Amino acid sequence: MARKSKIAKSQKLKKKFLQAIADGRKPLEATKVFNCCGVCGRTRGYLGKYGICRICFREKANAGELPGVRKSSW
């Protein structure tokens, strides 16, 4: 498990970024915003539709925790 501070920091930066865009100004921390997995904190292999990384996606899909996701081969 990743440190919770890493996940919280990325969510906080993303929130500030979106607020700056909504206010119509250029965000100052635009290069610091990155997506990270909500489960483990991994930044690479992030699947935006599900909000998790590819590794956590595979574990949850195999366990049947993601509705509508099936294996491509049977």
C-alpha positions as a Python dict, from the first residue, in 0.01 Angstrom:
ca = {
    (1, 'M'): (0, 0, 0),
    (2, 'A'): (118, 345, -82),
    (3, 'R'): (144, 624, 165),
    (4, 'K'): (-190, 795, 209),
    (5, 'S'): (-14, 1131, 198),
    (6, 'K'): (87, 1072, -164),
    (7, 'I'): (-270, 1000, -270),
    (8, 'A'): (-406, 1293, -70),
    (9, 'K'): (-147, 1530, -218),
    (10, 'S'): (-234, 1436, -575),
    (11, 'Q'): (-607, 1482, -509),
    (12, 'K'): (-542, 1821, -347),
    (13, 'L'): (-332, 1941, -641),
    (14, 'K'): (-590, 1821, -891),
    (15, 'K'): (-865, 2004, -703),
    (16, 'K'): (-663, 2331, -703),
    (17, 'F'): (-591, 2285, -1074),
    (18, 'L'): (-957, 2240, -1167),
    (19, 'Q'): (-1059, 2534, -949),
    (20, 'A'): (-809, 2761, -1126),
    (21, 'I'): (-945, 2658, -1466),
    (22, 'A'): (-1302, 2719, -1347),
    (23, 'D'): (-1205, 3068, -1229),
    (24, 'G'): (-1064, 3145, -1574),
    (25, 'R'): (-701, 3184, -1473),
    (26, 'K'): (-386, 2995, -1559),
    (27, 'P'): (-309, 2729, -1296),
    (28, 'L'): (33, 2774, -1135),
    (29, 'E'): (84, 2408, -1052),
    (30, 'A'): (-12, 2272, -1394),
    (31, 'T'): (302, 2060, -1430),
    (32, 'K'): (267, 1908, -1083),
    (33, 'V'): (-77, 1759, -1143),
    (34, 'F'): (-69, 1388, -1216),
    (35, 'N'): (-306, 1097, -1189),
    (36, 'C'): (-239, 828, -936),
    (37, 'C'): (-413, 508, -835),
    (38, 'G'): (-664, 551, -557),
    (39, 'V'): (-574, 213, -409),
    (40, 'C'): (-195, 187, -420),
    (41, 'G'): (-76, 533, -528),
    (42, 'R'): (97, 416, -846),
    (43, 'T'): (133, 690, -1109),
    (44, 'R'): (214, 477, -1411),
    (45, 'G'): (-38, 261, -1592),
    (46, 'Y'): (-330, 470, -1467),
    (47, 'L'): (-674, 391, -1612),
    (48, 'G'): (-877, 710, -1594),
    (49, 'K'): (-1214, 546, -1647),
    (50, 'Y'): (-1175, 341, -1329),
    (51, 'G'): (-939, 568, -1132),
    (52, 'I'): (-693, 289, -1057),
    (53, 'C'): (-371, 150, -1203),
    (54, 'R'): (-350, -150, -1434),
    (55, 'I'): (-231, -383, -1159),
    (56, 'C'): (-516, -300, -920),
    (57, 'F'): (-756, -314, -1215),
    (58, 'R'): (-650, -668, -1294),
    (59, 'E'): (-677, -781, -932),
    (60, 'K'): (-1023, -629, -890),
    (61, 'A'): (-1146, -759, -1227),
    (62, 'N'): (-1032, -1114, -1151),
    (63, 'A'): (-1201, -1095, -811),
    (64, 'G'): (-1523, -976, -977),
    (65, 'E'): (-1529, -641, -796),
    (66, 'L'): (-1568, -431, -1112),
    (67, 'P'): (-1919, -449, -1260),
    (68, 'G'): (-1936, -492, -1635),
    (69, 'V'): (-1577, -609, -1677),
    (70, 'R'): (-1521, -952, -1828),
    (71, 'K'): (-1220, -1145, -1947),
    (72, 'S'): (-1164, -1121, -2320),
    (73, 'S'): (-1073, -1488, -2345),
    (74, 'W'): (-1278, -1766, -2193),
}
